[in-house]
Amino acid sequence: MNKRVFDVSVKGTCYCIGFDAMASPCEVLIETDDAQLVDRLAQQITAETWRIEDKFSRYNPNSLVSKINRAMGKSIPIDIETFRLLEFANECFLLTDGLFDITSGLLRKVWQFDGSNNIPKQSQINALLPQIDWQQVRYTDSSITLPAGMEIDFGGIGKEYAVDKVVQLIAQTSDAPVLVNFGGDLCASKARKNNEPWVVGIELKGIKENTETIISFSQGGVATSGDANRYLLKDNVRYSHILNPKTGWPVQGSANSITVASHNCVQAGMIATISMLLGKDGQDFLEQNGFKYWLFNNQ
């Protein structure tokens, strides 16, 4: 568990609230000169972020997700927030013809993306595939039931969801320009003062001997998906941590990293992940739908 502390500092014309959550460094920049407002928001922002982490993290044995995954076929009560996340996961599953599947987290048992050359055996992968199938999950707006041995994992959307929730939370109190950055998943409420955009660096370790690109945007979400930091390398073949839930193997032919800008962080994250899951067709998907994106390759 993260240490539940935060600090407030000044960066240029902004106050910066910094803390750790969801295995990531988190920053919230608020362009205001109201220190008391920032102090109040810091308490609310961190409480909400840690609430989401405590509720949906599979790493927390007391989380709702952990209780669902341990239920062994029994029905577990859920609230409307959880139902809406499940509905979003279902939409992603249908949109990608099953490539976006929040039951595929089980594959972590055989894939450890630590930069080594430890590729699992096909027999190990095959043993898990029958337990990966979103269509076997049953849920309503008040309960969810997973077959014994199956799991769900909101890791693909949880951090982006938290980013958007923090932006919404601040908007209830202040109309000051805000930029939320949770480990590279971003959302801006609006342009900075004097209509200036927010300027951020996207760091991509392991791509072309460490790449950083500078992007600017005024409003909406930005998210990145790729194997810049999580991969395996064997016989000069790089294996991405983006896994195809139908085969249990890393997707082939995709870019090493794709950054997408969209209306909010959840949507940007979904589009980036889908484009990675589509492999060699990912860039066509982005182009055909008119998404703004930045694509990086080692080649």
NORNOR-V936193 format. One record per residue. N is the residue number from 0. PHI is phi in degrees with one decimal (NA if undefined). Layout:
n->{N N}
phi->{PHI PHI}
This chain:
n->{0 1 2 3 4 5 6 7 8 9 10 11 12 13 14 15 16 17 18 19 20 21 22 23 24 25 26 27 28 29 30 31 32 33 34 35 36 37 38 39 40 41 42 43 44 45 46 47 48 49 50 51 52 53 54 55 56 57 58 59 60 61 62 63 64 65 66 67 68 69 70 71 72 73 74 75 76 77 78 79 80 81 82 83 84 85 86 87 88 89 90 91 92 93 94 95 96 97 98 99 100 101 102 103 104 105 106 107 108 109 110 111 112 113 114 115 116 117 118 119 120 121 122 123 124 125 126 127 128 129 130 131 132 133 134 135 136 137 138 139 140 141 142 143 144 145 146 147 148 149 150 151 152 153 154 155 156 157 158 159 160 161 162 163 164 165 166 167 168 169 170 171 172 173 174 175 176 177 178 179 180 181 182 183 184 185 186 187 188 189 190 191 192 193 194 195 196 197 198 199 200 201 202 203 204 205 206 207 208 209 210 211 212 213 214 215 216 217 218 219 220 221 222 223 224 225 226 227 228 229 230 231 232 233 234 235 236 237 238 239 240 241 242 243 244 245 246 247 248 249 250 251 252 253 254 255 256 257 258 259 260 261 262 263 264 265 266 267 268 269 270 271 272 273 274 275 276 277 278 279 280 281 282 283 284 285 286 287 288 289 290 291 292 293 294 295 296 297 298}
phi->{NA -72.0 -69.1 -88.4 -134.0 -144.7 -134.2 -120.5 -134.7 -115.6 -125.5 62.9 -94.1 -117.0 -86.9 -119.9 -99.5 -117.6 -165.5 -112.1 -161.9 54.2 59.8 -141.3 -72.8 -121.4 -134.1 -125.5 -98.7 -124.6 -86.8 -155.8 -110.4 -95.2 -64.6 -66.3 -60.4 -61.8 -61.0 -66.2 -66.5 -58.6 -62.8 -69.3 -63.4 -67.1 -61.7 -69.0 -62.9 -68.9 -61.6 -62.9 -62.1 -64.3 -82.8 -114.8 -77.7 -75.4 -80.0 -93.3 -64.1 -98.4 -73.2 -62.0 -61.9 -63.6 -63.6 -62.6 -71.0 -94.5 -73.2 53.4 90.1 -85.1 -77.2 -119.4 -66.7 -134.0 -105.5 -67.6 -62.2 -64.8 -58.3 -65.6 -66.0 -64.9 -63.6 -64.1 -61.3 -66.3 -61.2 -64.5 -60.0 -68.3 -63.1 -103.1 54.2 91.4 -75.4 -95.6 -137.6 -76.7 -92.4 -83.0 -59.9 -57.8 -63.1 -62.0 -66.3 -118.1 -107.6 -120.0 -87.2 -114.7 82.4 -84.6 -114.7 -85.9 -91.9 -69.8 -77.9 -59.6 -63.7 -66.9 -67.1 -58.3 -65.6 -94.0 -55.8 -63.7 -96.9 -117.0 -172.3 -54.1 -66.5 -84.4 -81.0 -117.2 -149.9 -128.1 -76.6 -133.2 -158.1 -142.0 -133.3 -109.2 -58.0 -54.6 94.2 -90.4 -140.1 -115.8 -148.8 -87.3 -56.6 -77.6 -136.2 -64.4 -67.7 -62.8 -62.2 -63.2 -57.6 -65.0 -64.6 -66.2 -60.1 -64.6 -63.3 -64.7 -61.8 -71.5 -113.2 -144.6 -102.9 -65.9 -61.1 -134.7 -126.3 -106.5 -133.9 -108.5 58.8 96.2 -91.6 -125.0 -155.1 -113.0 -74.5 -171.0 -64.5 -72.2 -57.9 64.8 62.7 -81.9 -77.5 -81.9 -118.2 -134.9 -103.9 -101.0 -93.2 -129.0 -66.3 88.5 -106.4 48.3 55.9 80.5 -115.1 -132.3 -117.5 -100.8 -124.0 -129.8 -156.6 -105.4 -158.3 102.3 -108.8 -136.9 -143.8 -124.8 -131.3 165.0 -110.6 -59.6 -115.4 -132.7 -164.4 -123.1 -137.3 -142.7 52.4 64.8 -107.7 -95.0 -107.8 -74.0 -79.3 -79.9 -103.2 -81.6 -67.5 -81.3 -106.2 81.8 -110.4 -58.8 -64.6 -107.8 88.1 -83.0 -65.8 -70.2 -156.3 -132.5 -109.8 -126.8 -108.4 -152.9 -65.5 -147.3 -71.7 -60.0 -66.5 -60.9 -63.9 -61.5 -65.1 -62.8 -66.3 -60.9 -64.0 -69.0 -63.6 -78.6 61.6 -64.6 -91.3 -62.6 -67.9 -61.3 -58.8 -66.0 -65.3 -64.7 -97.1 70.0 -79.0 -84.7 -151.5 -128.3 -117.9 -130.9 -135.7 -72.8 -69.1}
